[in-house]
Amino acid sequence: MERRKFIRNAGIASVLAFVSPSILASCSSNVQGVAGEAGLQIYTLRKSLEEDFKGTIERAAKIGYKNLELFNYSNGKYFGNSIKEVKSIFNNLGVKAKSSHVLTGWSMPDNVGTMTNDWERTVADAAELGQSYIVCAYLFDSERKSIDDYKNLSDLLNSCGETAKEYGLQMAYHNHDFEFMKLDGEIPYDLLLSECDLNLVKFELDLYWTARAGVDPIQYFKDNEGRFPLWHVKDMAAGEDQFFSAVGEGVIDWKNIFNHASTAGLKQFFVEQDDTKSGKPFEEITKSYEYLKGIKKS
């Protein structure tokens, strides 16, 4: 099931206030930049994962992605593989599951393995895989019709965060662009920051979607210091369609953003490219990894 839905807006003018057409793509060959820390949200490779889970993870690891963020957990399995099988595959390939994406379950109550259906088992399985984080990934249209929906979400995140904490995990929330659009006179994302417990719920800031919404992520870092331990690093192509691009090929000023990593509280970032025009996601994530070799945190 696709968990992304494009929501077009006219925010490009404000986006350009904090992005640049290009920045240095590489530096001396002995500098690895932040690439060695790069994780991968495996949603990028979803079609390949359906065909060959182990082989897909192996190809990603060979590129350099050793820290993974998972998705598609259902009833104790990932793409038909049990937690024990996934753990064995990861151990043999030298990769780690650092985080996973989950859904509220409000729109799919029969789906076993959501924040409202068998949550404790979901968290226990995440802990068994050695994860540090578990992240609410997306809200369907029916789950975000009013600001009260976000107030209910805050309560759910806090409750789920308590269970996650019992298992040694940190709960977090991943944004798209709609959280930054006024709803009933309020900015939903600001409400979440206000209503979610500082310790129980952190935030995974998706830097493509903040750009798409015309939001300056650095200002959010400064106003909410330490609350963004996770990032999604994905670039936005120049042009009217604002499509996804390999990191370094778009308009987002990554050097500037990484210079504020400590203010954000960054612990782990994941490269993600929801879709590719080339239809070659492995090539795209390789370009992203190579580009990140040239970015150094100050």
Secondary structure, DSSP 8 states (H G I E B T S, - for coil): ---------STHHHHTTSB-S-------TT--TTGGGEEEEGGGGHHHHHH-HHHHHHHHHHHT--EEEE--EETTEETTEEHHHHHHHHHHHT-EEEEEEE---TT-TT-SSBTTBSHHHHHHHHHHTT-SEEEE----GGG-SSHHHHHHHHHHHHHHHHHHHHTT-EEEEE--SGGGS-BTTB-HHHHHHHHS-TTTEEEEEEHHHHHHTT--HHHHHHHTTT---EEEE-EE-SSTT--EE-TTSSSB-HHHHHTTHHHHT--EEEE--S--SSS-HHHHHHHHHHHHTT----
